[in-house]
Amino acid sequence: MKIKSNEAYPVASVYEAISDRERESMDFNMQIAYDHASKYKLKKSEALSLKKKIMAVDPSITDDIATKIIDVLPRYAETLDAILIPYKIKLEDGIKEKIISLVKEVV
């Protein structure tokens, strides 16, 4: 398999890409990814729109971080803090509230 990009994609994008294939032609890993993505709440366009809004909230929020936030859709500051731990960034309470507000608009 050839890697085409290192860009992070929300689960909604993956679901849309995989759903074009017939289920019988999917390998085991693709079937698992498809089953997981089918339970996701957002459509690709909603996820990408939310990603842009989240990244605009604070310059320290990278593409990878915004994608992880979209995949988890945190509704509480504690959940958002847990998402941010591996990225070693700390956001101010006002910024966290803005992100959570954006998430709640689409959930």
Secondary structure as GFF3:
##gff-version 3
##sequence-region A 1 107
A	DSSP	alpha_helix	11	19	.	.	.	ID=ss1
A	DSSP	three_ten_helix	23	25	.	.	.	ID=ss2
A	DSSP	alpha_helix	28	38	.	.	.	ID=ss3
A	DSSP	alpha_helix	44	57	.	.	.	ID=ss4
A	DSSP	alpha_helix	63	72	.	.	.	ID=ss5
A	DSSP	alpha_helix	77	84	.	.	.	ID=ss6
A	DSSP	three_ten_helix	85	87	.	.	.	ID=ss7
A	DSSP	alpha_helix	93	106	.	.	.	ID=ss8
###
